Amino acid sequence: MSQTLELQVPNPEMEEVCRALAVPERVSASLREMNVLSKGWQAFLEVDEQRIAFWMFGSGPIVLLMHGWCSRGSHLAGYVKPLLAAGYSVVLFDAPGHGHSTGTFSSIIHTGRVVLKLAEHLGGIHALIAHSAGSTAALWALANGLIVRRSVHICGPTSLSAVVLDIARSHGLNDRETEAFCIWAEDFMGASLHSLDLPALSMGLKHPGLLIHDVDDPVVPMAQSNALHVIWTRSTLMETSGLGHRRILSDAHVISSAVEFLGSSHYALAKRG
């Protein structure tokens, strides 16, 4: 079956732009990442007819790690050891169409549904740390019933409408084609674009949150986290510089700050004060 038929695009000429939104590149884990994964317990969970791979480490309150687009759970492997040392257990997973999970297509909604199923399967989660599009998926899950004590969001977009329009512009779509693309995107995900914009994404933000964003991020503008910080009254905003969008994940100070935040009841007030 062709990709055009599988994606049910409005017309064959729009296949490329639809694939840009729906088909992630499947990247391999590094040897270091594979070594970390080998120390965990691997399992699979069926979600929407896809086989989702996830790994569990340690014992204690569960911290869920969420990767971004064209990424994989092992890209957050640097958080595993510090979290275990702090007394948490860690769960990381590969979103649909990523890593060891099955599927060709994916989206923020697809990932958000996985998170809800994982949380149910695990008996709830204590906290989460999410990067990039994984952060948006986490916000959607939180707005749709997921409950956590704390969450950390790193370089996450807070407007899917803006992302979709950027993809449309980068592929040279005219106004009519852009409208058709937006309608297709909503049908593909099974949700409106507005349900993935502020303020809809803020509906589940009753807990303390830490937002970390690099001022030099070339992928997701700092303004995205600024906007979320304004609307999330219990959030703390931490700015970095020179780390960009991906290298920030492996920065020792960012990792230690995230782990410290999860365990400190006074962190947010101290940072705001």
Secondary structure by P-SEA (a helix, b strand, c coil): cccccccccccccaaaaaaaacbbbbbbbcaaaaaaaaacccccccccccbbbbbbccccbbbbbbbcccccccccccaaaaaaaabbbbbbbbcccccccccccccaaaaaaaaaaaaaaacccccccccaaaaaaaaaaaacbbbbcbbbbccccccaaaaaaaaaaaacccaaaaaaaaaaaaaaaccccccccccccccccccbbbbbbbcccccccaaaaaaaaaacccbbbbbbcccccccccccaaaaaaaaaaacccaaaaaaac
